[in-house]
């Protein structure tokens, strides 16, 4: 495969269930050895798309090719695609070794080859010492690694992961995010992960497709999604934002409920602007840098920083503040930002 050629090509895929349009003309290209994320709220269509790729759903329209070969006529068991289920679906009566080997046994591979491949993948996921254990004897993170080992031992061209870390607690989830990224690089398989967790998608993926109502709202690298969202939905779903609807005239943004605001970007055609919390500063009320004056409504501790909610006229602004200089609720403050921090948004 030549550099830049997509491994998986999804073109014009639509799928409806009665009156519900689960997928609406979805087109995506996913490249070899890429870690790709489908991100969105529940019901946005991401799992339906995963099931269409795996072969468990047939689209009403569109085409999907893998390595240039039409996937749609090929039954799930014959596709060079593996799906790792959210529940892991391990056989409780089988040891780790037998769980991992199951797919190879079903393919009737020679016993020696099965042993070599299982040994190799157990070393990769760090479970060699657990090969004789049953699933009930393992931690949640270990069961997740068994499910991953069972999926990659068949050496698929594409591995699909449906909410792979949702069953783990926060600490283990963070550790497994690092582990998944390492394993993906080590085994050299293209991963497509479905998740509703923006932190998970942003930390794991090379590129993220943000979905809503069966439509891909934006496809970008994580940093570009955060810094340059194109729609109100993406700006609101990825991280936190203060979103100001209004109109652009004479080089200023006429914000609903706030009035004229200087902007450093061309906002012609925009329907709203966004300010990320780290771009917003709180000042003394008499500070000349203050763009507006407001009142602190609430302060939320976030671990390494705090988030202040400040009411300015009819708009609530979000601002990052240091945890050693927290403003008090009800205090009057100035709200400031650089005009170059304003992000124009062009879609709902």
Order of alpha helices (4+ residues) and beta strands (2+ residues): beta-beta-beta-alpha-beta-beta-beta-alpha-alpha-alpha-beta-alpha-beta-alpha-beta-beta-alpha-alpha-beta-beta-beta-beta-beta-beta-beta-beta-beta-beta
